[in-house]
Amino acid sequence: MAALRGALIGCGFFAVNQMHGWRDIDGASIVAICDRDPERLRIVGDEFGIERRYRDAVELFAAETLDFVDIATTVGSHRPLVEIAAANRVPVICQKPFAPTLADAKVMVKACADAGVPLMVHENFRWQSPIQAVRALLDSGEIGRPFFGRISFRSAYDVFSGQPYLATGKRFIIEDLGIHILDIARFLLGDVSSLTARTTRVNPNIAGEDVATMLMDHEGGATSVVDCSYATKLAADPFPETLIEIDGSDGTIRLAQGYQLTVAGKSGTTVRDVSPPLLSWASRPWHNIQESVVAIQKHWVDCLATAKEPATSGADNIKTFALVEAAYAGAASRQPVRIDDLLK
């Protein structure tokens, strides 16, 4: 089968990881790039040898024959770009946050469904190999029925130096990071029926919240705590690791700092290192995220080849997006929020 022809829209901070990933995998390649900033277009185009460069997405779709488009812009442009892709019947990968609002996200999903084209959200944290290892253990039944989980991301890493716009938005940690951690909770413990949240801002130099704690009831009966912080100074900063605790009827799983996975279950106790591979173009400590980019892109190519719905389809991601909206609403009201009310 001929390699799928893709275009990348957005040549900013994170898009470079996506370009490296596309260059590494079989079955797809990026043949054109698009960005309003001519300098970013030049830098990415020169680094990856992409000659076909566009400043306008409408011109891109008019000039190119594409099998998919990878949208790696900031959230405000996602809806119009997804709608343009749907109008041209081009399958879409869209960076997270998926949309400015849940209403926008629903419109985007409908636009692609009406056009008959796949839509996947680049929700890559669940594709990190340590997270996949935890899911495999749950699927094996080694710890029985899970009834409690804690998914934690706490750090004092300066994320603002590379992405200064993160300091200016009224929404920060839940929208930018918490969405990933909430998605991991869904991935491991199932969909959520209700959510209670508390947030605070510790850093006085930013506009949004930098600490969030969320308590969730899962439809399968489990309870989870999702906690995120960019204001937690530790002797050994775990950034960008997600730490996980899961208790089950027959045992426990602990994914600890340093990618140490401890299981006390039906077969006894085991400890193993589940560190992600360091790809040739990756750098520590980002390598777990960079590796997951390649994994989700491989998943997308496989889904296009087999007409299978992506695990992080637009329709699925709306359920994660609803948790983000519920967290902000719950933090404001200090009351539990029912998720079904947001999905109607």
N, C-alpha and C positions, 0 to 999 in steps of 0.2 A: 504494500500500500504506500502511495506517495505521502511524503511528510505533509502534515497540515500546515497551512499558511496562516500565520497570525500577525496581528499588529499590536503594538503597545502604545497606549495613550497615557501620557504622563511620564516624564523622565526625571523625577525628583529623587529624594533621599532613599526610599525603599525600592524603587523600581529597578535599581541596579542589581539588587538580589534576584529579582524576577528575570532580568536579562541573563544573568549567569545561569540560572536554572534552566531557562529555555535552551541555552547553548549546550547544556550537559545532557539533555534527555533525547531519546530517540522518538521519532514519530511526529515531531512538530518543530517549527522554527519561526522566528520573528523576521518578517520580510520588510516591515515598515514601522516607523515610529512617528509619534505626533506629540508636540508640546508647544504651548504659546510662547515659551521662552527660547529664543534662538540659541542662546549659549548652552542651556541644558541639552537642547536637541543636538548641538554640535558635539558636546562632550560624550554623550551616550552613543551617538551615531558613530563617532570616530573609534571609541573604545571597542565596540562590538561589530564594527564593519557594516553598518546598516546605511545603505546609500539613499534609500527612499524615505524622505523626511518631510513632514507636513506641520504647518502651524495651525491648521484648521481641521477639525474632525470631519466635517461635512465633505471637504475636499478629499480627505483620506478615503472615505467610503465610496466616493464617486470614482476615484482613480484605481482602487485596488480590488482584486478578487480575493476575498478572505474566507478562511474556514472558521476563524474565531478572532475576537478582540479581547485584549487584557487591559482593563481600565484601572490605572494606578494613580489617579488624580486624588485631590482632596474631596471631602464629602459633598461640598456644595455643587459640584459639577456632575455627580454620579447619575442623577435622574435624567437630565437631558442627554447625556452620552449613552446611557442604556437605551433610552427611547430612540435615539438615532440608530443604534445598532439593531434594535428590534425592527425598525422600519426598513432596514436593509437586509433583514433576515440573516443576521450574522450572530452566531452563538457568543455569549458574553461571560467573561470572568470579571467580577467587580471587586475592587479592594474594599476592606472595611474601614470605618463604619459604612454600612451599606447605603444609608440614606440619611438625610437630615431629620426626617420624622418617620414614624411607623406608617403614616398615611402615604408618604412618598414611596416607601418600600413596597407596600401593597400594590400601588400603581405600576411600579417597575416590574414586579413579578407578573402582573396581569398582562403588561405589554409584551413580555417575552412569551408568555403562554399563548396569547392570541396570535402571535407571529409564528408559533410552533418552533421556537429556538430555545436551546438549553441556556440556563442562567445559573452560574455558580458564584458564590461569595468566597473571596480569598481569605477564609477563616482558617489560618494554617496552624494555630497552636495545637489543636487536637491531633495534627499530623506529626508532631514531634515524636521521635522514636521512643523516648521514655514514657510518654502519655499512651502511646499505642501498646507498650508493654503492660501498662496497668490495665488497659481495656482487655487485652488478651487473657490476663489472669482472671478478671471478672467473668469473661466468657467461658473459661475452663471450669468454673464452679469450685475452684480451690478454696475460696473462703465462704461459700454458700451464698445466702441472700444478703446483699448489702443493706444496712439499715442506717448508716451514718457516714458522712463524708466531710472532709475539710479540704478545700482547694485554696492554696495561699500563694500570694505573690507580694513579698515585702522587701523593700530596697530603699536606698537613698541615692541611687544612680542618677546622674544629671542627664535626663532625657531631653532637656530643653536646649542644650548646646547644638545638637544635631537637628532638632525640630523645634525651632523657636516659636512657631505658631501655637504649639501646645500650651504655652504659658498665657495666651491671650483669650482663649475661649472660656465662656461661662461654665461649660462642661469640660471636665478633663479626665480623671482617672477611670471612671466607669465607662465612658464612651470610648476612650482610646485603649485602655488595657483591660478593664473589667469585662468588656464584651468577650474577650478571649477566655477569661477565667470562668465566666458564666457559661460559655459554650462548652468548656471542658466538663463542667458539672453536669450539663445536659447529656453530653456524650457518654459519661461514665454512669450516671444514675438515672437518666431518663428525663422526660418532660416535667415541667414544674407547674404546680397548681396555685401556689401563693408565695409571695416574697415580702419580707420586711427588711428595710434598709436604714442605715445610719451613715452619714458622711460628715467630713470636716475638712477644713483647709488649714494646714500647718505652715506651709511656705507663704509668707506675706507678699511675695513678689509675683504670684500667679493669680489669675482671675477665678479659676475653677477649684474643685475639690481635689485634694491629693491623697485622701484616705477614705476608704469605703468598706463597710462590713455589711454583708447580706445573709439573711437566714431564709432558707427555702424549704418548702414542702414539695417533695417529688410525687408524681402521680402513682408511682409504684410502691410508695410507703416510706421511702428513705427521707431523712432530713440531712441537709447540708449547710455548711457555713462557707461562704466565699469571702475572703478578705484580701484587700489590695491596699498597698501603701507605697508612695514614693517619698515618704518622710521618715523612714525607719532606718536609723544608722546602726549598723551591726559591725562586729569585729571582723567578720568575713562576709562581705556582701554577696548574697546568692544570685544577683542579677545575671542573666535573665531567666533563672530557673523557676518553674512552678513546682511547689511542694504539695504533696498529696497524702492524706490519711483516709483510709476507708476501713470501716468495721463491718464485718459480715457475721452471719449466724454461725459460721464454722471457722472464722479466723480473721486476720487483719492484713492489710497492705499498707506499707509506708514507703513513699518515694521521698527520700531525704536529700539534703544538700549534697552536691557532689555526685548526683545521679545514682545514689545507692538505693537499691530496691530490696526491701525486706518483706518477706511473706511468712506469716505464721498461719498455716492452714492444715487441711486434711492430710497432707503428705509430710508434715513437719515444718521446720523453719529453714528458710534459705535466704541468703544474702548475695546479691549479684550487682555488678556494675552495668548500668544500662546507658552509659554515656553515648551521646549521639556521635556519629562519625564526623571528623573534621574534613570537609570537602576541600579540594585543592585551592579554591578561590575564597574560602571562608576564613574567618578570624575569630578567635576567642575574645569575649565570651558569647558572641553572637551566633556561634556555629549551630546551636540547637534550633534557632529560628531559621537560619539559612538552610539547614538540612530539610526542615519541614516545608520550605518553599518548593524544593524539588519534588518532595513527596506529593504535595497537593497538585502540582502541575502534571505529574505522571498519572494521578488519579483522573484529572480532567481529560487527558488524551485518551485514556482507556475508556472513559464514559462516552466520549464522542465516537470512538471506534465501535463500541458495542451498543450504542443508543440506550445507555443506562443513566438513570438520574444520579447526579453527583450527591455525595453524602452531605455536602454543605450547599445544597441548591438554594436558590432564592427563597423558595417556599419554606425550606427547613430553617434558613437563617432568620426568617421573620419571627420564629419562636424564640431565638436568642435575642433578637432586637427587642422583642416585647419585654424580656427580662431587664434590659437596659432602661427602657421607658418606665417599667415598674419600679426599678431602683430609685430613679430620680423622683418619681411621684411619691413613693413611700418615704423617702428621706425628707421630702417637703412636708408631707402630712403627718409623718411619724406613725402611720397606720399600715397594716398589712394590705397588700394589693393582690387581687385575684387576677391571674394571667388570662383566663378565658375572657374576661371583660375587655381586655386590650386586643384580643385576636378576632373579635366579632366583626 
